[in-house]
Amino acid sequence: MFRAVVLIAAVVLAADQLTKYWAESALAGGQTITVVGDLLQLRLLYNPGAAFSIGSAYTWIFAVFAAAAVVAVTVVAWRVTSRAWAVALGLVLGGATTHLLDRLFREPGFARGHVVDFIDYAGFFVGNVADIALVVGVGIVMLLNVRGVPLRATASEPRSDEQVPSSGS
């Protein structure tokens, strides 16, 4: 299952970075693209802080937290045999990794980089694909915890490398 976690994380990372590249080229100069009236628009922002630009003066701390999250999720992912947990951790790992890369390698400099945000949710906040992956991944983690689903698949849940028995034979 670790390969599945890494694959999902890689897809999130690629989708996030490609959409940020698009946003930087298509939305430069303050352009706004209306998707659904005032509810959903595309506009480019560079966020030095966390959600809602909280902690803008402490960008380096967010780089440290993102690095810690990447390490922690990777360690936990090695133990996962549950498909649901693999999806959840893959989404979280992908989102955390791409935010870490932004913090490390984007302007204004190493460990102070700003995250590229471009999806404006009715003026409430502006995010990106990594944010969506993180919210969905953490939501799945919370649901799995509430339901008591273990990281390791039970005998009734087949692992990805096992054949699912057919009911007709």
Disulfide bonds with the S-S distance in Angstrom:
none
